[in-house]
């Protein structure tokens, strides 16, 4: 199928009013260090920080390949820091472990879709924390915000408005002079012109292909683009943006952090590995060398501990304003009793309608707390969950009952905006 390749960046506004500033690419301060390093034929470490759209075999490897082809004298390497189903609220805590420890030269930040339901204040805290942590550690690292598209974000942009998550991120991009690329704007334009089908099954025979004529199918689920259509549009958006920034001065720039947009941003967000001293009961540390589950998440979590019996608990103190636990959700997981500063916050399930497999998550315990010492206690609750009923919400069924037995909790790290207290 032939892709539509009209001048992606020829327009400054689309379905837009000046108030929304609905543009596909805002160069702002550009990526001057990226181009300076290319001229010096050095190694360029490109980090892709986001959710499942970035984790897919799509715009991430496509753009890395384009960089290598376009700038053959440089050496490009990838830092794949994408985790499906997660937003910037987890991203800001895992930034050091998954991105900064690898010394990036350029970081693409992609959380607009997974932050779609988050409050503006939450997005500001997390995204600003990502920016400030990055530049505090590597002031010469370039950052580029990219905005993918899903669901009703299509209609919002066709109506000349920015989706809430993108609007919040654009406020930060403007404040910090960070370039941003709105991947979804070209998708919205093509769909409005009848040249793209946003959601439909891929054709499987000649009759179905003929019915499409020259239309491309963007995705099967209105979220995850197909590699040869939606992800190719995303690649073109990156290529067009970098072609424009190529004309900007290439030079070494060290960012100096000024006043933040929010003083309560997550600049001090940290990840602390679980320690035996925090654990009460019959916890087991899982060995990535011998346990497949631990091995699967060994690149993301500093370790995986399992609890699953009444009396198993995690207890610790910290000084700070927010806390969550980096953990797994899965078919054999149960629910937890969460107590913060002596207040029972109720039962928190680590099983949902998507739990036919194990995946990374974060259990939020508290946010917007006073910057003082807090005490956390989280205990395994062995009250049975109606897992069949929960799965039915996602049109899933239990086909292998043995997979769903247990009240387990798999925890890997403490996520704290602040510091641990002995």
TORKOL-4160 file (C-alpha; in steps of 0.2 Angstrom, whole numbers, padded with zeros to 4 digits, m for minus):
422
<pt num="1" X="0000" Y="0000" Z="0000"/>
<pt num="2" X="0007" Y="0017" Z="m0005"/>
<pt num="3" X="0009" Y="0029" Z="0010"/>
<pt num="4" X="0003" Y="0047" Z="0009"/>
<pt num="5" X="0019" Y="0057" Z="0009"/>
<pt num="6" X="0013" Y="0075" Z="0006"/>
<pt num="7" X="0023" Y="0089" Z="0014"/>
<pt num="8" X="0021" Y="0084" Z="0032"/>
<pt num="9" X="0028" Y="0100" Z="0038"/>
<pt num="10" X="0022" Y="0112" Z="0025"/>
<pt num="11" X="0008" Y="0119" Z="0036"/>
<pt num="12" X="0010" Y="0128" Z="0052"/>
<pt num="13" X="m0008" Y="0126" Z="0058"/>
<pt num="14" X="m0021" Y="0112" Z="0055"/>
<pt num="15" X="m0039" Y="0112" Z="0060"/>
<pt num="16" X="m0032" Y="0125" Z="0072"/>
<pt num="17" X="m0035" Y="0141" Z="0080"/>
<pt num="18" X="m0021" Y="0152" Z="0086"/>
<pt num="19" X="m0026" Y="0149" Z="0104"/>
<pt num="20" X="m0022" Y="0130" Z="0103"/>
<pt num="21" X="m0006" Y="0132" Z="0094"/>
<pt num="22" X="m0010" Y="0116" Z="0085"/>
<pt num="23" X="0006" Y="0112" Z="0075"/>
<pt num="24" X="0015" Y="0096" Z="0071"/>
<pt num="25" X="0032" Y="0102" Z="0075"/>
<pt num="26" X="0039" Y="0115" Z="0087"/>
<pt num="27" X="0058" Y="0117" Z="0086"/>
<pt num="28" X="0061" Y="0128" Z="0100"/>
<pt num="29" X="0079" Y="0126" Z="0106"/>
<pt num="30" X="0081" Y="0111" Z="0095"/>
<pt num="31" X="0094" Y="0097" Z="0098"/>
<pt num="32" X="0111" Y="0107" Z="0096"/>
<pt num="33" X="0121" Y="0094" Z="0105"/>
<pt num="34" X="0115" Y="0080" Z="0094"/>
<pt num="35" X="0120" Y="0088" Z="0078"/>
<pt num="36" X="0137" Y="0094" Z="0086"/>
<pt num="37" X="0141" Y="0076" Z="0091"/>
<pt num="38" X="0136" Y="0070" Z="0073"/>
<pt num="39" X="0149" Y="0082" Z="0066"/>
<pt num="40" X="0162" Y="0075" Z="0077"/>
<pt num="41" X="0157" Y="0057" Z="0071"/>
<pt num="42" X="0155" Y="0051" Z="0089"/>
<pt num="43" X="0143" Y="0038" Z="0096"/>
<pt num="44" X="0126" Y="0044" Z="0099"/>
<pt num="45" X="0115" Y="0036" Z="0112"/>
<pt num="46" X="0097" Y="0038" Z="0109"/>
<pt num="47" X="0085" Y="0034" Z="0122"/>
<pt num="48" X="0066" Y="0030" Z="0119"/>
<pt num="49" X="0057" Y="0033" Z="0135"/>
<pt num="50" X="0038" Y="0029" Z="0134"/>
<pt num="51" X="0024" Y="0016" Z="0134"/>
<pt num="52" X="0019" Y="0001" Z="0123"/>
<pt num="53" X="0018" Y="0012" Z="0107"/>
<pt num="54" X="0037" Y="0015" Z="0109"/>
<pt num="55" X="0040" Y="m0003" Z="0115"/>
<pt num="56" X="0033" Y="m0010" Z="0098"/>
<pt num="57" X="0044" Y="m0014" Z="0083"/>
<pt num="58" X="0039" Y="0002" Z="0075"/>
<pt num="59" X="0044" Y="0021" Z="0076"/>
<pt num="60" X="0058" Y="0017" Z="0088"/>
<pt num="61" X="0069" Y="0005" Z="0077"/>
<pt num="62" X="0063" Y="0014" Z="0061"/>
<pt num="63" X="0070" Y="0031" Z="0067"/>
<pt num="64" X="0086" Y="0023" Z="0074"/>
<pt num="65" X="0088" Y="0016" Z="0056"/>
<pt num="66" X="0085" Y="0033" Z="0048"/>
<pt num="67" X="0097" Y="0041" Z="0059"/>
<pt num="68" X="0111" Y="0029" Z="0054"/>
<pt num="69" X="0107" Y="0030" Z="0036"/>
<pt num="70" X="0106" Y="0049" Z="0036"/>
<pt num="71" X="0121" Y="0052" Z="0047"/>
<pt num="72" X="0132" Y="0037" Z="0042"/>
<pt num="73" X="0148" Y="0044" Z="0049"/>
<pt num="74" X="0141" Y="0043" Z="0067"/>
<pt num="75" X="0138" Y="0028" Z="0077"/>
<pt num="76" X="0120" Y="0026" Z="0084"/>
<pt num="77" X="0115" Y="0015" Z="0099"/>
<pt num="78" X="0098" Y="0013" Z="0106"/>
<pt num="79" X="0092" Y="0014" Z="0124"/>
<pt num="80" X="0075" Y="0005" Z="0124"/>
<pt num="81" X="0067" Y="0012" Z="0140"/>
<pt num="82" X="0049" Y="0009" Z="0135"/>
<pt num="83" X="0036" Y="m0001" Z="0145"/>
<pt num="84" X="0019" Y="m0005" Z="0140"/>
<pt num="85" X="0004" Y="0002" Z="0150"/>
<pt num="86" X="0014" Y="0014" Z="0160"/>
<pt num="87" X="0014" Y="0033" Z="0160"/>
<pt num="88" X="0025" Y="0047" Z="0166"/>
<pt num="89" X="0020" Y="0044" Z="0184"/>
<pt num="90" X="0031" Y="0028" Z="0184"/>
<pt num="91" X="0043" Y="0035" Z="0171"/>
<pt num="92" X="0049" Y="0048" Z="0182"/>
<pt num="93" X="0054" Y="0036" Z="0196"/>
<pt num="94" X="0063" Y="0024" Z="0184"/>
<pt num="95" X="0072" Y="0037" Z="0174"/>
<pt num="96" X="0088" Y="0035" Z="0182"/>
<pt num="97" X="0088" Y="0016" Z="0181"/>
<pt num="98" X="0082" Y="0014" Z="0164"/>
<pt num="99" X="0088" Y="0029" Z="0155"/>
<pt num="100" X="0101" Y="0040" Z="0164"/>
<pt num="101" X="0112" Y="0025" Z="0169"/>
<pt num="102" X="0116" Y="0023" Z="0151"/>
<pt num="103" X="0122" Y="0041" Z="0148"/>
<pt num="104" X="0110" Y="0046" Z="0134"/>
<pt num="105" X="0114" Y="0060" Z="0121"/>
<pt num="106" X="0096" Y="0062" Z="0116"/>
<pt num="107" X="0080" Y="0056" Z="0125"/>
<pt num="108" X="0063" Y="0055" Z="0116"/>
<pt num="109" X="0049" Y="0056" Z="0129"/>
<pt num="110" X="0032" Y="0048" Z="0124"/>
<pt num="111" X="0019" Y="0047" Z="0137"/>
<pt num="112" X="0004" Y="0057" Z="0130"/>
<pt num="113" X="m0007" Y="0042" Z="0127"/>
<pt num="114" X="m0004" Y="0033" Z="0143"/>
<pt num="115" X="m0006" Y="0050" Z="0152"/>
<pt num="116" X="m0022" Y="0053" Z="0144"/>
<pt num="117" X="m0033" Y="0051" Z="0160"/>
<pt num="118" X="m0021" Y="0059" Z="0172"/>
<pt num="119" X="m0024" Y="0076" Z="0180"/>
<pt num="120" X="m0014" Y="0091" Z="0173"/>
<pt num="121" X="m0005" Y="0093" Z="0189"/>
<pt num="122" X="0001" Y="0075" Z="0189"/>
<pt num="123" X="0008" Y="0076" Z="0172"/>
<pt num="124" X="0017" Y="0092" Z="0176"/>
<pt num="125" X="0025" Y="0085" Z="0192"/>
<pt num="126" X="0031" Y="0069" Z="0183"/>
<pt num="127" X="0036" Y="0077" Z="0166"/>
<pt num="128" X="0045" Y="0091" Z="0174"/>
<pt num="129" X="0054" Y="0079" Z="0186"/>
<pt num="130" X="0060" Y="0070" Z="0170"/>
<pt num="131" X="0066" Y="0085" Z="0162"/>
<pt num="132" X="0075" Y="0092" Z="0178"/>
<pt num="133" X="0082" Y="0075" Z="0183"/>
<pt num="134" X="0089" Y="0073" Z="0165"/>
<pt num="135" X="0097" Y="0090" Z="0164"/>
<pt num="136" X="0103" Y="0090" Z="0182"/>
<pt num="137" X="0113" Y="0074" Z="0178"/>
<pt num="138" X="0117" Y="0077" Z="0159"/>
<pt num="139" X="0115" Y="0096" Z="0155"/>
<pt num="140" X="0121" Y="0092" Z="0137"/>
<pt num="141" X="0108" Y="0079" Z="0134"/>
<pt num="142" X="0095" Y="0084" Z="0121"/>
<pt num="143" X="0076" Y="0080" Z="0125"/>
<pt num="144" X="0062" Y="0079" Z="0112"/>
<pt num="145" X="0044" Y="0077" Z="0117"/>
<pt num="146" X="0034" Y="0066" Z="0105"/>
<pt num="147" X="0015" Y="0064" Z="0106"/>
<pt num="148" X="0007" Y="0048" Z="0099"/>
<pt num="149" X="m0012" Y="0047" Z="0096"/>
<pt num="150" X="m0026" Y="0035" Z="0102"/>
<pt num="151" X="m0045" Y="0035" Z="0105"/>
<pt num="152" X="m0054" Y="0051" Z="0106"/>
<pt num="153" X="m0038" Y="0061" Z="0104"/>
<pt num="154" X="m0041" Y="0060" Z="0085"/>
<pt num="155" X="m0058" Y="0069" Z="0086"/>
<pt num="156" X="m0050" Y="0082" Z="0098"/>
<pt num="157" X="m0037" Y="0087" Z="0086"/>
<pt num="158" X="m0048" Y="0087" Z="0071"/>
<pt num="159" X="m0059" Y="0100" Z="0081"/>
<pt num="160" X="m0044" Y="0111" Z="0083"/>
<pt num="161" X="m0039" Y="0107" Z="0101"/>
<pt num="162" X="m0025" Y="0099" Z="0109"/>
<pt num="163" X="m0029" Y="0083" Z="0120"/>
<pt num="164" X="m0027" Y="0087" Z="0139"/>
<pt num="165" X="m0011" Y="0077" Z="0141"/>
<pt num="166" X="m0002" Y="0085" Z="0126"/>
<pt num="167" X="m0008" Y="0103" Z="0131"/>
<pt num="168" X="0000" Y="0100" Z="0149"/>
<pt num="169" X="0016" Y="0093" Z="0141"/>
<pt num="170" X="0017" Y="0108" Z="0129"/>
<pt num="171" X="0017" Y="0120" Z="0143"/>
<pt num="172" X="0032" Y="0112" Z="0150"/>
<pt num="173" X="0040" Y="0111" Z="0133"/>
<pt num="174" X="0038" Y="0129" Z="0130"/>
<pt num="175" X="0045" Y="0133" Z="0148"/>
<pt num="176" X="0060" Y="0123" Z="0145"/>
<pt num="177" X="0062" Y="0127" Z="0127"/>
<pt num="178" X="0061" Y="0108" Z="0122"/>
<pt num="179" X="0056" Y="0103" Z="0104"/>
<pt num="180" X="0040" Y="0093" Z="0102"/>
<pt num="181" X="0033" Y="0083" Z="0088"/>
<pt num="182" X="0014" Y="0079" Z="0087"/>
<pt num="183" X="0013" Y="0062" Z="0078"/>
<pt num="184" X="m0006" Y="0062" Z="0078"/>
<pt num="185" X="m0009" Y="0078" Z="0069"/>
<pt num="186" X="m0004" Y="0070" Z="0052"/>
<pt num="187" X="m0015" Y="0055" Z="0056"/>
<pt num="188" X="m0030" Y="0066" Z="0060"/>
<pt num="189" X="m0028" Y="0076" Z="0044"/>
<pt num="190" X="m0027" Y="0060" Z="0033"/>
<pt num="191" X="m0042" Y="0053" Z="0042"/>
<pt num="192" X="m0052" Y="0069" Z="0040"/>
<pt num="193" X="m0048" Y="0069" Z="0021"/>
<pt num="194" X="m0054" Y="0051" Z="0019"/>
<pt num="195" X="m0036" Y="0044" Z="0016"/>
<pt num="196" X="m0034" Y="0034" Z="0032"/>
<pt num="197" X="m0045" Y="0022" Z="0042"/>
<pt num="198" X="m0041" Y="0025" Z="0060"/>
<pt num="199" X="m0047" Y="0008" Z="0067"/>
<pt num="200" X="m0051" Y="m0007" Z="0057"/>
<pt num="201" X="m0045" Y="m0025" Z="0054"/>
<pt num="202" X="m0031" Y="m0027" Z="0042"/>
<pt num="203" X="m0037" Y="m0034" Z="0025"/>
<pt num="204" X="m0033" Y="m0053" Z="0022"/>
<pt num="205" X="m0039" Y="m0055" Z="0004"/>
<pt num="206" X="m0039" Y="m0046" Z="m0012"/>
<pt num="207" X="m0057" Y="m0041" Z="m0011"/>
<pt num="208" X="m0054" Y="m0032" Z="0006"/>
<pt num="209" X="m0039" Y="m0024" Z="m0001"/>
<pt num="210" X="m0048" Y="m0018" Z="m0016"/>
<pt num="211" X="m0062" Y="m0010" Z="m0005"/>
<pt num="212" X="m0049" Y="0000" Z="0004"/>
<pt num="213" X="m0043" Y="0008" Z="m0013"/>
<pt num="214" X="m0029" Y="0019" Z="m0008"/>
<pt num="215" X="m0034" Y="0021" Z="0010"/>
<pt num="216" X="m0021" Y="0015" Z="0024"/>
<pt num="217" X="m0027" Y="0007" Z="0040"/>
<pt num="218" X="m0019" Y="0015" Z="0055"/>
<pt num="219" X="m0022" Y="0002" Z="0068"/>
<pt num="220" X="m0033" Y="m0012" Z="0073"/>
<pt num="221" X="m0037" Y="m0005" Z="0091"/>
<pt num="222" X="m0036" Y="0014" Z="0089"/>
<pt num="223" X="m0020" Y="0014" Z="0099"/>
<pt num="224" X="m0006" Y="0003" Z="0093"/>
<pt num="225" X="m0001" Y="0008" Z="0075"/>
<pt num="226" X="0003" Y="m0005" Z="0061"/>
<pt num="227" X="0021" Y="m0005" Z="0058"/>
<pt num="228" X="0020" Y="m0002" Z="0039"/>
<pt num="229" X="0007" Y="0012" Z="0040"/>
<pt num="230" X="0005" Y="0021" Z="0057"/>
<pt num="231" X="0022" Y="0019" Z="0063"/>
<pt num="232" X="0029" Y="0024" Z="0046"/>
<pt num="233" X="0019" Y="0040" Z="0048"/>
<pt num="234" X="0027" Y="0042" Z="0065"/>
<pt num="235" X="0045" Y="0039" Z="0057"/>
<pt num="236" X="0041" Y="0052" Z="0044"/>
<pt num="237" X="0036" Y="0065" Z="0057"/>
<pt num="238" X="0053" Y="0062" Z="0066"/>
<pt num="239" X="0063" Y="0063" Z="0050"/>
<pt num="240" X="0054" Y="0079" Z="0045"/>
<pt num="241" X="0057" Y="0087" Z="0062"/>
<pt num="242" X="0076" Y="0083" Z="0062"/>
<pt num="243" X="0078" Y="0089" Z="0044"/>
<pt num="244" X="0071" Y="0106" Z="0050"/>
<pt num="245" X="0082" Y="0106" Z="0066"/>
<pt num="246" X="0097" Y="0102" Z="0055"/>
<pt num="247" X="0097" Y="0120" Z="0049"/>
<pt num="248" X="0099" Y="0126" Z="0067"/>
<pt num="249" X="0116" Y="0130" Z="0075"/>
<pt num="250" X="0125" Y="0114" Z="0080"/>
<pt num="251" X="0134" Y="0117" Z="0096"/>
<pt num="252" X="0138" Y="0112" Z="0114"/>
<pt num="253" X="0124" Y="0118" Z="0125"/>
<pt num="254" X="0124" Y="0115" Z="0144"/>
<pt num="255" X="0107" Y="0118" Z="0151"/>
<pt num="256" X="0105" Y="0128" Z="0167"/>
<pt num="257" X="0090" Y="0124" Z="0177"/>
<pt num="258" X="0080" Y="0139" Z="0182"/>
<pt num="259" X="0064" Y="0141" Z="0191"/>
<pt num="260" X="0052" Y="0126" Z="0189"/>
<pt num="261" X="0034" Y="0127" Z="0183"/>
<pt num="262" X="0029" Y="0118" Z="0199"/>
<pt num="263" X="0039" Y="0118" Z="0215"/>
<pt num="264" X="0031" Y="0101" Z="0219"/>
<pt num="265" X="0038" Y="0092" Z="0204"/>
<pt num="266" X="0046" Y="0075" Z="0205"/>
<pt num="267" X="0064" Y="0081" Z="0203"/>
<pt num="268" X="0069" Y="0071" Z="0218"/>
<pt num="269" X="0060" Y="0055" Z="0213"/>
<pt num="270" X="0071" Y="0039" Z="0216"/>
<pt num="271" X="0070" Y="0021" Z="0215"/>
<pt num="272" X="0076" Y="0011" Z="0230"/>
<pt num="273" X="0078" Y="m0008" Z="0229"/>
<pt num="274" X="0069" Y="m0018" Z="0242"/>
<pt num="275" X="0080" Y="m0024" Z="0256"/>
<pt num="276" X="0077" Y="m0039" Z="0268"/>
<pt num="277" X="0076" Y="m0027" Z="0283"/>
<pt num="278" X="0059" Y="m0020" Z="0276"/>
<pt num="279" X="0051" Y="m0037" Z="0274"/>
<pt num="280" X="0041" Y="m0047" Z="0287"/>
<pt num="281" X="0035" Y="m0064" Z="0285"/>
<pt num="282" X="0040" Y="m0077" Z="0272"/>
<pt num="283" X="0046" Y="m0067" Z="0258"/>
<pt num="284" X="0057" Y="m0075" Z="0244"/>
<pt num="285" X="0069" Y="m0067" Z="0233"/>
<pt num="286" X="0068" Y="m0073" Z="0216"/>
<pt num="287" X="0084" Y="m0077" Z="0206"/>
<pt num="288" X="0084" Y="m0071" Z="0188"/>
<pt num="289" X="0096" Y="m0085" Z="0184"/>
<pt num="290" X="0084" Y="m0099" Z="0188"/>
<pt num="291" X="0067" Y="m0091" Z="0189"/>
<pt num="292" X="0059" Y="m0086" Z="0172"/>
<pt num="293" X="0047" Y="m0073" Z="0179"/>
<pt num="294" X="0062" Y="m0064" Z="0188"/>
<pt num="295" X="0072" Y="m0066" Z="0172"/>
<pt num="296" X="0058" Y="m0058" Z="0162"/>
<pt num="297" X="0059" Y="m0042" Z="0172"/>
<pt num="298" X="0077" Y="m0042" Z="0177"/>
<pt num="299" X="0081" Y="m0027" Z="0165"/>
<pt num="300" X="0068" Y="m0016" Z="0173"/>
<pt num="301" X="0067" Y="m0021" Z="0191"/>
<pt num="302" X="0082" Y="m0021" Z="0203"/>
<pt num="303" X="0076" Y="m0037" Z="0210"/>
<pt num="304" X="0059" Y="m0047" Z="0212"/>
<pt num="305" X="0053" Y="m0053" Z="0229"/>
<pt num="306" X="0038" Y="m0063" Z="0231"/>
<pt num="307" X="0025" Y="m0064" Z="0246"/>
<pt num="308" X="0009" Y="m0073" Z="0246"/>
<pt num="309" X="0004" Y="m0078" Z="0264"/>
<pt num="310" X="m0005" Y="m0070" Z="0278"/>
<pt num="311" X="0007" Y="m0061" Z="0289"/>
<pt num="312" X="0019" Y="m0056" Z="0274"/>
<pt num="313" X="0021" Y="m0037" Z="0274"/>
<pt num="314" X="0032" Y="m0023" Z="0268"/>
<pt num="315" X="0036" Y="m0009" Z="0281"/>
<pt num="316" X="0047" Y="0006" Z="0279"/>
<pt num="317" X="0049" Y="0024" Z="0283"/>
<pt num="318" X="0053" Y="0039" Z="0272"/>
<pt num="319" X="0054" Y="0058" Z="0271"/>
<pt num="320" X="0046" Y="0065" Z="0256"/>
<pt num="321" X="0030" Y="0070" Z="0247"/>
<pt num="322" X="0025" Y="0054" Z="0237"/>
<pt num="323" X="0027" Y="0035" Z="0238"/>
<pt num="324" X="0023" Y="0020" Z="0227"/>
<pt num="325" X="0029" Y="0002" Z="0225"/>
<pt num="326" X="0036" Y="m0004" Z="0209"/>
<pt num="327" X="0028" Y="m0021" Z="0207"/>
<pt num="328" X="0020" Y="m0034" Z="0195"/>
<pt num="329" X="0002" Y="m0038" Z="0192"/>
<pt num="330" X="m0003" Y="m0055" Z="0186"/>
<pt num="331" X="m0014" Y="m0070" Z="0186"/>
<pt num="332" X="m0008" Y="m0077" Z="0202"/>
<pt num="333" X="m0008" Y="m0061" Z="0211"/>
<pt num="334" X="m0021" Y="m0055" Z="0225"/>
<pt num="335" X="m0024" Y="m0040" Z="0235"/>
<pt num="336" X="m0015" Y="m0029" Z="0248"/>
<pt num="337" X="m0020" Y="m0020" Z="0264"/>
<pt num="338" X="m0011" Y="m0003" Z="0263"/>
<pt num="339" X="m0008" Y="0008" Z="0279"/>
<pt num="340" X="0000" Y="0025" Z="0278"/>
<pt num="341" X="0004" Y="0034" Z="0294"/>
<pt num="342" X="m0008" Y="0023" Z="0304"/>
<pt num="343" X="m0022" Y="0026" Z="0292"/>
<pt num="344" X="m0030" Y="0011" Z="0283"/>
<pt num="345" X="m0031" Y="0015" Z="0265"/>
<pt num="346" X="m0041" Y="m0001" Z="0261"/>
<pt num="347" X="m0038" Y="m0016" Z="0250"/>
<pt num="348" X="m0028" Y="m0013" Z="0234"/>
<pt num="349" X="m0029" Y="m0027" Z="0221"/>
<pt num="350" X="m0014" Y="m0032" Z="0210"/>
<pt num="351" X="m0026" Y="m0041" Z="0198"/>
<pt num="352" X="m0037" Y="m0034" Z="0185"/>
<pt num="353" X="m0046" Y="m0038" Z="0169"/>
<pt num="354" X="m0029" Y="m0039" Z="0159"/>
<pt num="355" X="m0021" Y="m0051" Z="0171"/>
<pt num="356" X="m0019" Y="m0066" Z="0159"/>
<pt num="357" X="0000" Y="m0063" Z="0160"/>
<pt num="358" X="0012" Y="m0053" Z="0172"/>
<pt num="359" X="0016" Y="m0035" Z="0168"/>
<pt num="360" X="0025" Y="m0021" Z="0177"/>
<pt num="361" X="0015" Y="m0008" Z="0187"/>
<pt num="362" X="0016" Y="0003" Z="0202"/>
<pt num="363" X="0005" Y="0003" Z="0218"/>
<pt num="364" X="0002" Y="0021" Z="0223"/>
<pt num="365" X="0002" Y="0023" Z="0242"/>
<pt num="366" X="0002" Y="0042" Z="0244"/>
<pt num="367" X="0005" Y="0058" Z="0234"/>
<pt num="368" X="0004" Y="0077" Z="0239"/>
<pt num="369" X="0010" Y="0072" Z="0256"/>
<pt num="370" X="0018" Y="0084" Z="0268"/>
<pt num="371" X="0037" Y="0084" Z="0267"/>
<pt num="372" X="0040" Y="0075" Z="0283"/>
<pt num="373" X="0043" Y="0057" Z="0289"/>
<pt num="374" X="0029" Y="0044" Z="0284"/>
<pt num="375" X="0027" Y="0026" Z="0289"/>
<pt num="376" X="0021" Y="0013" Z="0276"/>
<pt num="377" X="0014" Y="m0004" Z="0280"/>
<pt num="378" X="0008" Y="m0015" Z="0266"/>
<pt num="379" X="0001" Y="m0033" Z="0270"/>
<pt num="380" X="m0004" Y="m0047" Z="0259"/>
<pt num="381" X="m0023" Y="m0051" Z="0261"/>
<pt num="382" X="m0028" Y="m0068" Z="0257"/>
<pt num="383" X="m0047" Y="m0065" Z="0254"/>
<pt num="384" X="m0051" Y="m0073" Z="0238"/>
<pt num="385" X="m0054" Y="m0062" Z="0223"/>
<pt num="386" X="m0067" Y="m0067" Z="0210"/>
<pt num="387" X="m0054" Y="m0068" Z="0196"/>
<pt num="388" X="m0066" Y="m0075" Z="0183"/>
<pt num="389" X="m0078" Y="m0060" Z="0185"/>
<pt num="390" X="m0064" Y="m0047" Z="0185"/>
<pt num="391" X="m0057" Y="m0055" Z="0169"/>
<pt num="392" X="m0074" Y="m0054" Z="0161"/>
<pt num="393" X="m0073" Y="m0035" Z="0161"/>
<pt num="394" X="m0060" Y="m0036" Z="0148"/>
<pt num="395" X="m0068" Y="m0050" Z="0139"/>
<pt num="396" X="m0056" Y="m0063" Z="0145"/>
<pt num="397" X="m0059" Y="m0080" Z="0152"/>
<pt num="398" X="m0049" Y="m0092" Z="0163"/>
<pt num="399" X="m0043" Y="m0106" Z="0152"/>
<pt num="400" X="m0030" Y="m0113" Z="0163"/>
<pt num="401" X="m0036" Y="m0112" Z="0181"/>
<pt num="402" X="m0019" Y="m0117" Z="0189"/>
<pt num="403" X="m0012" Y="m0101" Z="0182"/>
<pt num="404" X="m0024" Y="m0090" Z="0193"/>
<pt num="405" X="m0021" Y="m0099" Z="0210"/>
<pt num="406" X="m0013" Y="m0088" Z="0224"/>
<pt num="407" X="m0013" Y="m0072" Z="0233"/>
<pt num="408" X="0004" Y="m0067" Z="0228"/>
<pt num="409" X="0013" Y="m0050" Z="0227"/>
<pt num="410" X="0028" Y="m0047" Z="0217"/>
<pt num="411" X="0037" Y="m0032" Z="0223"/>
<pt num="412" X="0054" Y="m0025" Z="0216"/>
<pt num="413" X="0057" Y="m0007" Z="0223"/>
<pt num="414" X="0051" Y="0008" Z="0233"/>
<pt num="415" X="0047" Y="0023" Z="0222"/>
<pt num="416" X="0049" Y="0039" Z="0233"/>
<pt num="417" X="0050" Y="0057" Z="0230"/>
<pt num="418" X="0062" Y="0060" Z="0244"/>
<pt num="419" X="0073" Y="0048" Z="0254"/>
<pt num="420" X="0072" Y="0033" Z="0265"/>
<pt num="421" X="0073" Y="0035" Z="0284"/>
<pt num="422" X="0082" Y="0022" Z="0294"/>
